[in-house]
Structure formats: structure tokens, C-alpha cells
Amino acid sequence: MLVETVKLSAIVMRLTPELYPSLKRTELDCDIVLRNGLEGLHPEDAMEIIQYSISKQQKDALLH
């Protein structure tokens, strides 16, 4: 099994580049661990990862 760590920005640029301008730098810089690597990622997976990353960033901001 291939495990790859990438920045959210790499996922966005590859699968949903139209969303890139709407994301914050802190969101784009977060590390994402992909079980099957970037090549095995589908657009619907990317949207789920992006949504989760944004909600996690917002939750972390509220806790600080």
C-alpha cells in the first residue's frame, strides 16, 4: 500500500483548481496523508478532504 503525505494545495491544484483562490494559505499548507497516494485520488474524494480540512482549521481557530 502506497502512503503519501501531500499539502492540501497539491490536491486542490490537481483535482479542483477552481477552488484554489477561495482557500486560505493556512488551509492550503496543511499536510494530508493519502493511503493510495495522489494518483489514486478521485474528485469526490478531494472535495471531502477539502471540506474536512476547512472545518478542522475553523474548529482549531475557535479553540485558540
Backbone as CSV, one residue per row, in Angstrom:
resi,resn,N_x,N_y,N_z,CA_x,CA_y,CA_z,C_x,C_y,C_z
1,MET,0.846,-1.181,0.000,0.000,0.000,0.000,0.891,1.243,0.000
2,LEU,0.611,2.154,-0.907,1.345,3.404,-1.023,0.738,4.431,-0.081
3,VAL,1.569,5.016,0.764,1.134,6.104,1.633,1.945,7.322,1.248
4,GLU,1.254,8.433,1.024,1.913,9.654,0.568,1.376,10.831,1.367
5,THR,2.281,11.700,1.819,1.882,12.928,2.500,2.046,14.082,1.529
6,VAL,0.967,14.834,1.342,0.986,15.977,0.428,0.321,17.169,1.106
7,LYS,0.579,18.331,0.581,-0.109,19.535,1.043,-1.494,19.567,0.410
8,LEU,-2.443,20.150,1.106,-3.779,20.286,0.552,-3.725,21.047,-0.771
9,SER,-2.807,21.980,-0.893,-2.683,22.750,-2.136,-2.427,21.847,-3.345
10,ALA,-1.660,20.771,-3.173,-1.397,19.846,-4.280,-2.670,19.130,-4.708
11,ILE,-3.494,18.762,-3.746,-4.764,18.102,-4.054,-5.684,19.063,-4.790
12,VAL,-5.773,20.278,-4.286,-6.651,21.277,-4.891,-6.198,21.585,-6.318
13,MET,-4.908,21.821,-6.509,-4.415,22.172,-7.841,-4.610,21.038,-8.843
14,ARG,-4.545,19.831,-8.394,-4.674,18.690,-9.303,-6.132,18.382,-9.663
15,LEU,-7.034,18.458,-8.671,-8.398,17.988,-8.896,-9.472,19.072,-8.902
16,THR,-9.245,20.163,-8.200,-10.252,21.232,-8.138,-9.582,22.610,-8.156
17,PRO,-8.827,22.922,-9.209,-8.076,24.182,-9.230,-8.950,25.431,-9.132
18,GLU,-10.211,25.326,-9.487,-11.100,26.477,-9.394,-11.328,26.918,-7.946
19,LEU,-11.073,26.024,-6.982,-11.250,26.360,-5.563,-10.021,27.025,-4.942
20,TYR,-8.894,26.944,-5.610,-7.629,27.437,-5.044,-7.729,28.880,-4.531
21,PRO,-8.254,29.822,-5.325,-8.295,31.212,-4.841,-9.184,31.432,-3.617
22,SER,-10.130,30.546,-3.376,-11.056,30.749,-2.261,-10.556,30.168,-0.937
23,LEU,-9.432,29.462,-0.969,-8.899,28.861,0.262,-7.810,29.732,0.869
24,LYS,-7.712,29.685,2.181,-6.692,30.447,2.901,-5.346,29.731,2.816
25,ARG,-4.289,30.491,2.970,-2.941,29.937,2.929,-2.777,28.849,3.986
26,THR,-3.301,29.073,5.187,-3.171,28.062,6.254,-3.874,26.764,5.885
27,GLU,-4.995,26.885,5.185,-5.709,25.683,4.740,-4.911,24.954,3.661
28,LEU,-4.374,25.701,2.720,-3.614,25.107,1.618,-2.319,24.455,2.095
29,ASP,-1.748,24.951,3.188,-0.467,24.438,3.688,-0.596,23.226,4.596
30,CYS,-1.793,22.806,4.926,-1.910,21.673,5.855,-1.541,20.356,5.159
31,ASP,-0.926,19.470,5.926,-0.498,18.167,5.417,-1.661,17.184,5.417
32,ILE,-1.755,16.421,4.344,-2.782,15.395,4.192,-2.076,14.075,3.880
33,VAL,-2.425,13.036,4.614,-1.852,11.707,4.365,-2.847,10.921,3.516
34,LEU,-2.374,10.485,2.355,-3.223,9.730,1.426,-2.800,8.277,1.426
35,ARG,-3.737,7.400,1.666,-3.446,5.970,1.748,-3.003,5.387,0.401
36,ASN,-3.608,5.830,-0.681,-3.257,5.308,-2.003,-2.542,6.333,-2.868
37,GLY,-1.995,7.350,-2.244,-1.243,8.362,-2.971,-2.140,9.312,-3.756
38,LEU,-1.538,10.343,-4.271,-2.251,11.367,-5.021,-2.845,10.812,-6.308
39,GLU,-2.177,9.848,-6.906,-2.661,9.255,-8.155,-3.981,8.502,-7.967
40,GLY,-4.229,7.975,-6.779,-5.444,7.199,-6.523,-6.623,8.025,-6.062
41,LEU,-6.456,9.344,-6.021,-7.498,10.233,-5.506,-8.496,10.605,-6.604
42,HIS,-9.775,10.611,-6.260,-10.848,10.984,-7.184,-11.373,12.367,-6.801
43,PRO,-11.982,13.086,-7.754,-12.505,14.430,-7.445,-13.459,14.464,-6.248
44,GLU,-14.311,13.460,-6.112,-15.232,13.468,-4.962,-14.472,13.268,-3.649
45,ASP,-13.374,12.526,-3.689,-12.523,12.370,-2.502,-11.871,13.702,-2.149
46,ALA,-11.432,14.411,-3.170,-10.784,15.706,-2.957,-11.737,16.677,-2.279
47,MET,-12.989,16.702,-2.726,-13.967,17.611,-2.116,-14.191,17.270,-0.652
48,GLU,-14.241,16.001,-0.323,-14.422,15.583,1.066,-13.217,15.997,1.919
49,ILE,-12.022,15.817,1.393,-10.803,16.201,2.110,-10.757,17.718,2.312
50,ILE,-11.104,18.472,1.295,-11.101,19.936,1.387,-12.109,20.398,2.433
51,GLN,-13.311,19.851,2.406,-14.336,20.228,3.381,-13.895,19.903,4.802
52,TYR,-13.322,18.735,4.994,-12.859,18.347,6.323,-11.727,19.266,6.799
53,SER,-10.794,19.571,5.908,-9.655,20.418,6.267,-10.104,21.814,6.666
54,ILE,-11.051,22.366,5.930,-11.573,23.692,6.257,-12.271,23.666,7.613
55,SER,-13.105,22.669,7.846,-13.813,22.611,9.128,-12.848,22.406,10.286
56,LYS,-11.800,21.619,10.082,-10.805,21.414,11.133,-10.046,22.705,11.419
57,GLN,-9.680,23.438,10.377,-8.982,24.720,10.560,-9.863,25.700,11.341
58,GLN,-11.145,25.756,11.007,-12.056,26.662,11.703,-12.250,26.240,13.156
59,LYS,-12.344,24.953,13.401,-12.507,24.449,14.769,-11.258,24.759,15.591
60,ASP,-10.078,24.542,15.021,-8.827,24.840,15.720,-8.699,26.332,16.021
61,ALA,-9.159,27.176,15.107,-9.097,28.620,15.321,-9.986,29.031,16.491
62,LEU,-11.124,28.404,16.627,-12.031,28.715,17.726,-11.476,28.281,19.082
63,LEU,-10.683,27.220,19.070,-10.128,26.705,20.333,-8.948,27.541,20.835
64,HIS,-8.352,28.339,19.975,-7.183,29.145,20.396,-7.575,30.483,20.851
